[in-house]
């Protein structure tokens, strides 16, 4: 039986990773630091094997967010990527090329959640065909959700 290999990276493609080995627990963290790191309601992360991560392009840059924690991101495009602590490393679920089987199984720091987060999917769905037609006209510089031998780095502003 062959070991599953997972890939992923940042929005611009400068930071890419390959992971061999079983992933740990996918989770949602509601702490204020994760809200700020992701610029969102929570952070969605999955634990990765301690020695199973290979950075195949650039490595993330890190910001030390607390005494024992630092958070990795792409220095070029700003994509939040990792949560690193003495016991291991977690990678943002959204950074994986294939995220389909990484549904969070636990919520961490639940008391810190925003009070309305449990009802966000009760909001009406935006259903405007003209809006979606305009979206299809956008030329994206985002890295595709698969490995590429050569990726044009258009859109990078250094």
Secondary structure, 3 states (H helix, E strand, C coil): CCCCEEEEECCCCCEEEEEECCCCCEEEECCHHHHHHHCCCCEEEEEECCCCEEECCECCEEEECCCCEEEEECCCCCCEEEEEECCEEEEEHHHECCCCCCCCCEEECHHHCCCCHHHHHHCCCCCCHHHHHHHHCCCCCCCCCCCCCCCCCCCCCC
